[in-house]
Amino acid sequence: MRKRAVMAAACVLLVLASGCGKKEEAAARPPMVKYQRVSESTAESASSYAGTVRGRYETNLAFQVGGQILSRNVQLGDRVAAGQVLMTIDPKDVAQKVNQGDAAVQSAEAQLALAEANYARYQQLYAADAVSAMVLDQYRTSYEAALAAYNNAAAQAAQAQNALSYTQLTATGDGVISAVNAEAGQVVAAGTPVMSLVQTGELEIEINVPESKVAEFTAGKPCTVSFWALNGASAAGTVRETAPMADPVSRTYKVRVSVPNPPQGMALGMTANVSFEDGSAPAERSVLLPMSAIYQTGDSPQVWAVDAENRVHLKNVSVEKFDGNNVRVSGLSNDDIVVTAGVHRLQEGLLVRLGTEGDKP
């Protein structure tokens, strides 16, 4: 009986050990991913680009004096009027300089009055031949020096008064607050941007184009702009300007498109589709992918590409057009393998397994 019990216990231990080994082996297996292979059948010549509505005139606002921010009176996205106070800096230090300036002006004014009176008296004495010309020149020089000192003190006092007014940051025009870069309690230096203001008026569409085609985007190039948020409403547009330098990450150029007669409801931040006429459109191979394939980091859309060793790496792409649950992008090559689901669970260099194309992970 004892031998049988020992043998049974040994068998149980062997089975458990075998089960643990299988679990560890299963846990160590690379994850299976859903993917799409780029081919001629998935690529087409693109003539449209995804864009964003921007303000033509966007101003970075900064204090002209440094100090600690006392209050912020507006929020991101607020509409403001010209002259409205947006932020204030603690004015105590600047107010002290104003007081010092006023005191200096009063002192210089008293010195000037004394010098002026002395000079006038010695002019009379000189006219009566009671003093020499040399003595008169000394008092004239004293008067001129006192006058210069007074003017200098008055100028410094005016500068201090101006600095006091600079402790209030005001809107340069009617518009919308598009960025807030500082908060109450923060100490900022003069000239440091603390807010951005998009002035009310002309709005534009900003698109990104590949560097290989940037030369084709000349000023005045016609296009059609449509808006998904406005039920497909469209308007005519023209290329206004192209950025002189490419983005260092995406290697694309920003192009601004003017819309002289925008559809009703067009607003800052809306997504737009900019289409160019055949024959004048930039021809770039583009690929239709599911939206789930896009890994967005900041303003740089990317996808996870699988290399020959089945490891994933981020690859920059340019979004050209949204189509329902799909997105058309450029920047991929024929036979590239792109992960199309679960992209936020991946990391650079991760080993993966490919299911049959289109299978869920």
Sequence and secondary structure as in RCSB ss.txt:
>XXXX:A:sequence
MRKRAVMAAACVLLVLASGCGKKEEAAARPPMVKYQRVSESTAESASSYAGTVRGRYETNLAFQVGGQILSRNVQ
LGDRVAAGQVLMTIDPKDVAQKVNQGDAAVQSAEAQLALAEANYARYQQLYAADAVSAMVLDQYRTSYEAALAAY
NNAAAQAAQAQNALSYTQLTATGDGVISAVNAEAGQVVAAGTPVMSLVQTGELEIEINVPESKVAEFTAGKPCTV
SFWALNGASAAGTVRETAPMADPVSRTYKVRVSVPNPPQGMALGMTANVSFEDGSAPAERSVLLPMSAIYQTGDS
PQVWAVDAENRVHLKNVSVEKFDGNNVRVSGLSNDDIVVTAGVHRLQEGLLVRLGTEGDKP
>XXXX:A:secstr
 HHHHHHHHHHHHHHHHHHHHHHHHHHHS  EE EEE  GGGEEEE EEEEEEEES EEEEE SS EEEEEE   
TT EE TT EEEEE  HHHHHHHHHHHHHHHHHHHHHHHHHHHHHHHHHHHHTTSS HHHHHHHHHHHHHHHHHH
HHHHHHHHHHHHHHHTTEEE SSSEEEEEE   TT EE TT EEEEEEESS EEEEEEEETTTGGG  TT EEEE
EEGGGTTEEEEEEEEEE SS  TTT EEEEEEE SS  TT  TT EEEEE  TTTS  EEEEEEEGGG EEETTE
EEEEEE TTSBEEEEE EEEEEETTEEEEES  TT EEE S GGG  TT B EE STT   
